[in-house]
């Protein structure tokens, strides 16, 4: 009986401390990294043509934005789409595999929602459009077509934006 009671107490302690650790991890902050910062500037270089992967990455970008705001830092995020990802910002679904269409639509819905938030600027590379034979007017209107994303990527980095590739 004593062995069972000791086991139950030990199990309860492990459970309690394990869940306490989990709770702390869920409420962790980036205090040290964000110390002395009022704003953070990031340019995301989006090239993945995998709709499911991109949808997940857009969710992580949103989570990062929300977390920064909660921690008192203003995010300035530029999302630049080029390469195969360009097929996911266009209205013409005929260029996509049939099975990718539903997820590509979710990607576009996510981009539309993000475009309404002041912390995001959404760009599509015209050079990528040209190489992929996408008409600029076929890009969803919430994503602005810019001349050359390599120019934007380098210019924003020279303005102090951190570079994060999404491939």
PyMOL commands that set and color helices and strands:
alter all, ss='L'
color gray80, all
select helices_A, chain A and resi 2-26+31-34+51-70+83-88+93-95+98-115+126-131+136-138+149-158
alter helices_A, ss='H'
color red, helices_A
select strands_A, chain A and resi 39-46+74-81+120-125+144-146+162-166
alter strands_A, ss='S'
color yellow, strands_A
deselect
rebuild
show_as cartoon
